[in-house]
Amino acid sequence: MELDRAFCAVGDFGSCQRRFVAVLVGLQVYVACQSMLIVLVGAVPEYHIDQEELPRNPEELASHVHFADNFTSIVTEWCLIKQEAYKVSLASSLFFAGLLIGNITFGPLSDKFGRKPVYLTGLFFDVILGYISAFAPNFQVFAMSRLGVGIMNGGTALVSFVLTQEYVGKSFWALTGSLANMTFAVGIAFYAVLGYCIRDWRTLAFVSNSLGVFFFLLSCLLPESPRWLHSQGAVEKAEAIMHSIACGNGKERLRIKLKPLGGSGNIQDSAPGVLNLVTHPVLRWRTVILMYVWYVCSLVYYGLTLNAGEHKGNLYLNIALYGLVEVPACPLCIYFIEKPWAGRRKTTSAFLIFAGFACMLTMFLSERSGLFWNPMLLALSGKMAISAAFNTVYIYTSELYPTVIRNAGLGVCSMTCRLGGILAPFVPTMKSISPSVPFVVFGISGLSAGFLDLLLPETLNRPITETLQDLQASET
C-alpha cells in the first residue's frame, strides 16, 4: 500500500490525528509569545530626567531618571534610554538572527535524525533559555538568552509545522497549515491580553514562557512522522504508527502494509541535505524562486506593518490588532487554494500581486482621502493579503519538496524570509530620497514575486513525492 493510500484508509484527518494537530497548532501560541516578547518587555514608559544636562555615565543617569509606574520593562530596570536605547533593538535583532540560524540548522537535522527528537530537543532548550531571559541578572545575559531562544524558537516552529503536515493526508495540508498560521496570529492577541494583566516584565516573561512546559509535556506523547520513517526505509515502524492512528480513529481491524520505496532510493537518498537543493536540477530552480518569494513576503509584510502600524493609543490594543488583522487571511487562503481554478500557485501569486498594487496605490493617496480609499485601510488590506500569501507559501513549499529534504528546503526558504524581515525596517529610511521610494520598493517586490511564482508547478491534487527519485520521475 502506498503511503497516501494508507492515510486515506486510516482516515485523512481522524480523531487521533486531530489530537496530534491540536498540540502542534496550539504550540504556535507559545511561539507567538516568544516572538512578540520584546514588544512589551522592551517597551519604554513615559519618563522625565530631573536635571537639564544629561549625565554621561549610565549609572549616574539612572539616578536622575524617573519612569512612570504603569508597567516595568528591561528599559526601566537597566535604564536603557538615550545612548543606551540601542540595546533594546539589539536584543530584538539577536532574536531574529537566532531565528535565521535555527531555520538553517534544524531543517537538515530533522531530515537526518527525525522530526520528533529534533523538535523535542529544540522545544526543551527553548523553554530553558526562556526562563534564563526571565531571570537574567543583567542585559548581557538577557541579550544572549534571546539569541538562544531565537535559534530554538525558529527551529522548533519549522519542524512542528512539517510534523503538522505529515501527520495527516495531503488533502488536509491546506487546513492544518492555515490553522497553524492563524493560531500564531491569535497568539499575538493572547500575548497582548497577558501583558495587559501582568505589568511586571519578569513575571510576564515567566508566565508566557511557562506555556512551553505544557506543550513540551503534551508533545512527548506524539509519535514520529510516518512519512519520514517511510522515506528512510523504516517501513515496519511507519506501519506500526499508521496502525496506531487507525486504532485511534476507530479502525482497529484495519491492517496496514506499506510498500517499500522502490529501487535504490535509500542508497541515493541516504544522506540528502542542503547540497541537494543546489545540485538537483529540479530543486535548484524551485529553490531560487521560492527563496525570493519568501524574502518578498517578509519584506512587504513588515514594510506594510511599519507604514500602517504606528498607531497612537493603547499599546496593548495595538498589539492585539496587529495579530487579529491577520486572522481573516487564513479562511481566504483555505478557500482559494482548494479550488481547481486557483490552486496553490495562482493563489500565492494573486495575493502577492494584490499586496504589491496596494503599496503602489498607497503612495498616490493623501491622508484626507475618503473612507474606502484611505491609505491606512489600503495598507492594512495589503497586510492581510501578504499574510495570506505567507500562509499559502508555507503550504505550497512543503508540497514542492520531497519528504527526505522537506525540512531542509523550508529551512533555506525561511532563512531568506528572516533576511527580508531584517531589511524591512531600513527601507522606510529611503524616504529621505523621496517619500514614494519605500512604496515603490515594496510594490515592485510584491509584483515581481507574484509573477515569478507563476513559473512554479501546481501541486493541488498531485501526490506527495517522498524521495529525490520520485521527484525526478514526476518531472519526466
Beta strands, then each sheet from edge to edge (+ up, - down):
strand 1: 47-49
strand 2: 65-67
sheet 1: 1+ 2-
end
